């Protein structure tokens, strides 16, 4: 069914309309500090299944539940280790999703049959206003069609869901740029399931230690972003490791009357004067913030997007490299 999709600000009227749609079992797109989310009432089977259908999302890929900072977590989680409380105090609200034993109160489809629940408290004022207005847990993956580049502006959401959802709450461009870190807090030592802006080093400094999970072949995903191709632009892509490789690919595409473009960190961009270049920046934080916007810009303006793997390592670059590699089909391993 086609509907009119409206982009509205987080005014009193906009928030009231968003609450109405959520209570009616519809999906609403909303801003967070990482990427835009496509949210629905986590207590409703029908609403949660609608998210999977709208995105074309695999049925075994779990969702994250979003709540405001004062929501009573004991409604949703069945206890937590002492390190989890310390991590919440240190990093929330913020770009950290924490996985706990579930009380089973939300729809069974949120966790795809697992007995755990991923919970996030976003720091975005727009997200907090929306979540306070609805005052219930909102199940929300990123607000993009499955496998496409994640959205960091309201317009990106509109491009994927125009005519499919009624409302996009516009909170501006997302400052973080890549999805939240997902942390398993069900064991004695916290374990990262998906890397993001809150790094292993940051977590270990609070919790005393932190592991990074490596998914085994055929194992059911414990977290979003683990099992499927993600973040891919809708144009041809090529993955390489140097400016020289990129120049050769660029020349070949140009000879075939194509429109190539190169996405790379600032250090590589300096070697590519005269080429059409999208500059990711020179720090991990800059690259995280710019990655998805530039992937979307690349698909808009070129026939071949050439990605040069960044050389910077450490900190948030683990999360950046994970997304960069998967967008271009490379084989980087942390």
C-alpha positions as CSV (number, residue, x, y, z in Angstrom):
1,X,0.0,0.0,0.0
2,X,1.4,3.4,-1.0
3,X,1.0,6.2,1.5
4,X,2.3,9.8,1.8
5,X,5.6,10.0,3.6
6,X,6.1,13.2,5.5
7,X,9.4,14.5,7.0
8,X,8.6,16.5,10.2
9,X,10.6,18.1,12.9
10,X,10.6,17.0,16.5
11,X,8.0,19.6,17.5
12,X,5.2,18.9,19.9
13,X,2.9,18.2,16.9
14,X,5.5,16.0,15.3
15,X,6.1,14.0,18.4
16,X,2.3,13.6,19.0
17,X,1.8,12.3,15.5
18,X,4.7,9.9,16.0
19,X,3.2,8.5,19.2
20,X,-0.2,8.0,17.5
21,X,1.4,6.0,14.7
22,X,3.4,3.9,17.1
23,X,0.3,3.2,19.2
24,X,-1.6,2.2,16.0
25,X,1.1,-0.4,15.2
26,X,2.8,1.6,12.4
27,X,6.5,2.2,11.9
28,X,8.1,5.6,12.4
29,X,11.7,6.6,11.4
30,X,13.6,8.6,14.0
31,X,17.0,10.2,14.5
32,X,19.7,8.8,16.8
33,X,23.3,9.9,17.3
34,X,24.5,7.0,15.1
35,X,22.0,6.4,12.3
36,X,18.3,6.8,11.7
37,X,16.1,4.0,13.1
38,X,12.9,2.5,11.9
39,X,10.9,2.0,15.0
40,X,7.8,0.2,16.1
41,X,6.1,-0.9,19.4
42,X,8.3,-3.7,20.7
43,X,5.4,-5.3,22.6
44,X,3.4,-5.8,19.4
45,X,4.1,-8.9,17.3
46,X,2.3,-7.3,14.3
47,X,4.3,-4.1,14.5
48,X,7.6,-5.8,14.9
49,X,6.9,-8.1,11.9
50,X,6.0,-5.0,9.9
51,X,9.6,-3.7,10.4
52,X,11.0,-7.0,9.0
53,X,8.6,-6.8,6.0
54,X,9.3,-3.1,5.3
55,X,13.1,-3.6,5.3
56,X,13.1,-7.0,3.6
57,X,15.1,-8.0,6.6
58,X,16.0,-11.7,7.2
59,X,13.8,-13.2,9.9
60,X,16.8,-14.5,12.0
61,X,18.5,-11.0,12.3
62,X,17.6,-9.7,15.8
63,X,16.4,-6.1,16.6
64,X,17.5,-3.6,19.2
65,X,15.0,-2.2,21.6
66,X,15.4,1.6,22.3
67,X,14.2,3.3,25.5
68,X,14.5,6.7,27.1
69,X,17.1,7.3,29.9
70,X,14.6,6.9,32.7
71,X,12.8,3.8,31.5
72,X,12.8,1.0,34.1
73,X,15.0,-1.7,32.6
74,X,13.8,-4.3,35.1
75,X,10.7,-4.5,32.9
76,X,12.8,-5.9,30.1
77,X,15.9,-7.5,31.5
78,X,16.3,-10.4,33.9
79,X,19.3,-9.0,36.0
80,X,22.7,-7.8,35.1
81,X,26.3,-8.4,36.2
82,X,28.0,-5.6,38.2
83,X,30.2,-4.5,35.3
84,X,27.1,-3.8,33.2
85,X,25.8,-1.3,35.8
86,X,29.2,0.4,35.7
87,X,29.2,0.5,31.9
88,X,25.7,2.0,31.8
89,X,26.9,4.7,34.1
90,X,29.9,5.4,32.0
91,X,28.5,5.3,28.5
92,X,24.7,5.7,28.6
93,X,22.9,7.5,27.1
94,X,25.2,6.9,24.1
95,X,26.1,4.6,21.2
96,X,26.3,1.4,23.2
97,X,23.8,-1.4,22.9
98,X,23.8,-3.9,25.8
99,X,22.6,-7.5,25.5
100,X,21.0,-9.0,28.6
101,X,18.9,-12.0,29.6
102,X,15.3,-11.1,28.6
103,X,12.2,-11.2,30.8
104,X,10.3,-12.2,27.7
105,X,7.9,-9.2,27.9
106,X,8.6,-7.9,24.4
107,X,7.5,-9.6,21.2
108,X,9.3,-12.9,20.6
109,X,10.1,-11.6,17.1
110,X,12.4,-8.9,18.4
111,X,15.1,-11.4,19.5
112,X,14.3,-14.0,16.8
113,X,13.9,-16.8,19.3
114,X,16.9,-16.0,21.5
115,X,16.5,-15.7,25.3
116,X,18.4,-12.4,25.3
117,X,17.4,-8.8,24.5
118,X,19.5,-6.0,23.1
119,X,18.8,-2.6,24.7
120,X,19.9,0.8,23.7
121,X,19.6,4.3,25.3
122,X,20.4,6.8,22.6
123,X,21.9,10.2,23.5
124,X,20.3,12.1,20.6
125,X,17.9,14.7,22.1
126,X,15.5,14.0,19.2
127,X,15.5,10.3,20.1
128,X,15.1,11.0,23.8
129,X,12.1,13.3,23.0
130,X,10.5,10.6,20.8
131,X,11.1,7.8,23.3
132,X,9.7,9.8,26.2
133,X,6.7,10.7,24.2
134,X,5.8,7.1,23.4
135,X,7.1,5.8,26.8
136,X,7.5,2.2,25.7
137,X,10.3,0.2,24.2
138,X,10.7,0.8,20.5
139,X,12.2,-2.0,18.4
140,X,14.3,-0.4,15.7
141,X,16.9,-1.5,13.1
142,X,18.5,1.1,10.9
143,X,15.9,2.9,8.6
144,X,17.2,1.6,5.3
145,X,16.2,-1.2,3.0
146,X,18.0,-4.4,3.9
147,X,21.7,-4.5,2.6
148,X,21.6,-0.8,1.5
149,X,23.7,1.9,3.0
150,X,22.5,3.0,6.5
151,X,20.8,6.4,6.6
152,X,22.4,9.4,8.4
153,X,19.9,12.0,7.2
154,X,16.1,12.1,7.0
155,X,16.4,12.4,3.2
156,X,18.3,9.1,3.1
157,X,15.3,7.5,4.9
158,X,12.9,9.1,2.5
159,X,14.9,7.8,-0.5
160,X,14.4,4.2,0.8
161,X,10.9,4.4,2.3
162,X,8.9,7.1,0.4
163,X,5.4,5.8,0.1
164,X,6.0,2.9,2.6
165,X,5.9,4.7,5.9
166,X,3.9,7.7,7.1
167,X,6.4,9.7,9.2
168,X,10.1,10.5,9.4
169,X,11.1,12.5,12.5
170,X,13.9,14.8,11.3
171,X,16.6,15.4,13.9
172,X,19.3,16.6,11.5
173,X,22.4,14.7,10.3
174,X,23.7,12.0,12.6
175,X,26.9,12.9,14.4
176,X,28.3,9.4,15.1
177,X,27.8,8.0,11.6
178,X,28.1,4.2,12.2
179,X,25.8,1.9,14.3
180,X,26.2,1.4,18.0
181,X,28.6,-1.0,19.6
182,X,26.7,-4.2,20.6
183,X,28.0,-5.7,23.8
184,X,27.0,-9.1,25.2
185,X,26.6,-8.7,29.0
186,X,25.3,-12.2,29.8
187,X,28.7,-13.6,30.8
188,X,31.4,-13.0,33.3
189,X,33.4,-10.8,30.8
190,X,31.6,-8.4,28.4
191,X,32.0,-9.4,24.7
192,X,31.6,-7.2,21.7
193,X,29.3,-8.6,19.1
194,X,29.4,-5.6,16.8
195,X,32.1,-2.9,16.9
196,X,31.2,0.8,16.9
197,X,32.0,4.1,18.5
198,X,32.4,2.7,22.0
199,X,35.6,0.7,21.6
200,X,37.0,-2.4,23.3
201,X,39.6,-0.3,25.0
202,X,37.0,2.0,26.4
203,X,34.9,-0.9,27.7
204,X,37.8,-2.7,29.2
205,X,38.9,0.4,31.1
206,X,35.6,0.3,33.0
207,X,34.8,-3.4,33.1
208,X,38.4,-4.7,33.6
209,X,38.4,-6.7,30.4
210,X,36.5,-7.1,27.2
211,X,36.4,-9.8,24.5
212,X,35.6,-9.5,20.8
213,X,33.3,-12.2,19.5
214,X,34.0,-14.0,16.2
215,X,31.0,-15.6,14.7
216,X,31.4,-19.2,13.5
217,X,30.1,-20.4,10.1
218,X,26.5,-21.3,10.2
219,X,25.9,-20.0,13.8
220,X,22.7,-18.0,14.4
221,X,23.4,-14.3,14.6
222,X,23.5,-13.0,18.2
223,X,23.4,-9.3,17.1
224,X,22.4,-7.2,14.1
225,X,25.1,-6.7,11.5
226,X,26.8,-10.0,12.0
227,X,25.6,-12.4,9.3
228,X,24.6,-10.6,6.2
229,X,25.9,-8.2,3.5
230,X,25.3,-4.7,4.7
231,X,26.0,-1.1,3.8
232,X,26.2,-1.6,0.0
233,X,25.7,1.3,-2.4
234,X,23.6,0.8,-5.5
235,X,26.4,1.0,-8.0
236,X,29.3,-1.1,-9.0
237,X,32.0,-1.2,-6.4
238,X,35.7,-2.2,-6.3
239,X,38.0,-2.7,-3.4
240,X,41.7,-2.0,-3.4
241,X,44.6,-1.2,-1.1
242,X,46.5,1.6,-2.8
243,X,46.1,4.8,-4.9
244,X,48.0,3.0,-7.8
245,X,45.4,0.2,-7.9
246,X,42.6,2.8,-7.7
247,X,44.0,4.8,-10.6
248,X,44.1,1.7,-12.8
249,X,40.5,0.8,-12.0
250,X,39.5,4.5,-12.6
251,X,41.2,4.5,-16.0
252,X,39.5,1.3,-17.1
253,X,36.0,2.5,-16.1
254,X,36.6,5.9,-17.8
255,X,37.7,4.1,-21.0
256,X,34.4,2.3,-21.0
257,X,32.5,5.6,-20.8
258,X,31.7,5.1,-17.1
259,X,31.8,7.6,-14.3
260,X,34.3,6.4,-11.6
261,X,34.8,7.9,-8.2
262,X,37.2,7.0,-5.4
263,X,36.4,6.9,-1.7
264,X,39.4,7.0,0.6
265,X,41.0,8.5,3.6
266,X,42.7,12.0,3.4
267,X,46.2,10.5,3.1
268,X,45.3,8.6,-0.1
269,X,43.2,11.6,-1.4
270,X,46.4,13.7,-1.4
271,X,47.9,11.3,-4.0
272,X,44.8,11.6,-6.3
273,X,44.7,15.2,-7.5
274,X,42.7,15.4,-10.7
275,X,40.5,12.4,-9.9
276,X,36.9,12.5,-8.6
277,X,37.5,11.7,-4.9
278,X,35.3,11.5,-1.9
279,X,37.5,12.2,1.1
280,X,36.6,10.3,4.3
281,X,38.9,12.4,6.5
282,X,42.0,11.7,8.5
283,X,40.7,10.5,11.9
284,X,38.6,7.5,13.0
285,X,35.8,9.8,14.2
286,X,35.7,11.7,11.0
287,X,35.6,8.6,8.9
288,X,32.8,7.1,11.0
289,X,30.8,10.3,10.6
290,X,31.3,10.6,6.9
291,X,31.3,7.0,5.7
292,X,27.6,6.3,5.0
293,X,26.9,9.8,3.7
294,X,29.7,9.4,1.2
295,X,28.7,5.9,0.2
296,X,25.2,7.4,-0.7
297,X,26.8,10.3,-2.5
298,X,29.0,7.9,-4.5
299,X,26.1,5.8,-5.6
300,X,24.3,9.0,-6.7
301,X,27.0,10.3,-8.9
302,X,29.1,7.4,-10.3
303,X,28.9,4.1,-12.1
304,X,31.9,2.6,-10.2
305,X,32.7,3.5,-6.7
306,X,36.3,2.5,-5.9
307,X,37.2,2.1,-2.2
308,X,40.8,2.3,-1.0
309,X,41.0,0.5,2.4
310,X,42.0,3.1,5.1
311,X,45.4,2.5,6.7
312,X,44.5,4.0,10.1
313,X,44.0,1.4,12.8
314,X,42.8,1.3,16.4
315,X,39.9,2.8,18.3
316,X,36.7,3.4,16.3
317,X,38.6,2.3,13.1
318,X,37.7,-1.3,13.9
319,X,34.0,-0.4,13.4
320,X,34.7,1.8,10.4
321,X,36.8,-0.9,8.7
322,X,34.1,-3.5,9.3
323,X,31.5,-1.4,7.5
324,X,33.9,-0.1,4.8
325,X,35.0,-3.7,4.0
326,X,31.4,-5.1,3.8
327,X,30.2,-2.2,1.7
328,X,32.9,-2.9,-0.9
329,X,33.1,-6.7,-0.6
330,X,36.7,-6.8,0.7
331,X,38.2,-9.3,3.1
332,X,39.6,-7.2,5.9
333,X,39.8,-9.1,9.3
334,X,40.3,-7.2,12.5
